[in-house]
Amino acid sequence: MARKDFLDIASLSREEVDLLLDQATPFKELFTRSVKKVPALKGKSVLMLFYEPSTRTLSSFEVAAKRLSADVIDLDVPHSSVAKGETVKDTVDTLQAMRADYIVVRHKMSGLPQAIARQTRASVINAGDGAHAHPTQALLDAFTLREVFPDLSGRKVLIAGDILHSRVARSTSSLLLKLGVEVGFLGPGSLIPRSGPEGIRKFTDFDEALRWNPDTVYLLRVQMERQDAQYFPGVQEYHRVYGVTRERLDLIQGEGIYIMHPGPVNRGVELCHEVMDYERSLINQQVENGIAARMAVLYSLKPQTDLEDADPGKI
Ligand code: CP
């Protein structure tokens, strides 16, 4: 893959997706060795620029970059000059002057990683922009599903919850459709977008959605922070109608359905406590696979900073 940046799923070809998924496999195998590092990005620097909170994405990018032997700098945004009013453009210019090779960015504004990518020679990786895209989450989700179902074609994945505000739903559904997976959306009518990709089944009733026979139910986090209106009566009501309750878990277990969730989970809202111990929960596997998938992305990109190595006058 000769891309400079990794910004969304829509622009990836099926061939590029397959290459990335195939590349993640040997990186995951590395985790079982005593030395978990390869020298692929030795001498390169990876900068974390997170304007929104993150546990999984930030830490797994850090681990991924370190396992590729890159130097990692986490720009602690709340304690950086951003707190003094520095603009994103000025911050990126500063990072450019420091010769970062990769910038991993998360921001509440949709489209910001694309704008940064145009501004810098570094490879820019979108770690989540507003409600637009979360492409590395989609990649780790597809990788996790492929471990369970080596041939994804014709498998059914039901994505349940706050589809409207979810960058995960947008990116993961887009990637699964590319891989031939049948996708269904389940949620309150107010949280399911009216437009969107063709071929997605839409459900507002959980029991009806389960009669569609999904192989996997992918639960989304209810994102209170992105809702500017009241989309459902309350969290208890949401749990009763759209959550995996204790009773629904019995049904799901009986049918051998897998459960996924991007994290962080809201216990008692989209799922009951027992889901975390369910034998077909892939939630922890998703976290582990996040490192391998992100290693594959970092490994595949070509920062334009590399071109400077071609200068014969350089030491
Ligand atoms: N799935 C995900 O993006 O989690 P974080 O917000 O913890 O990074």
Residues whose N, C-alpha, C, O or C-beta is under 5 A from the ligand:
A	BS01	CP	P53 S54 T55 R56 T57 L58 P262 G263 P264
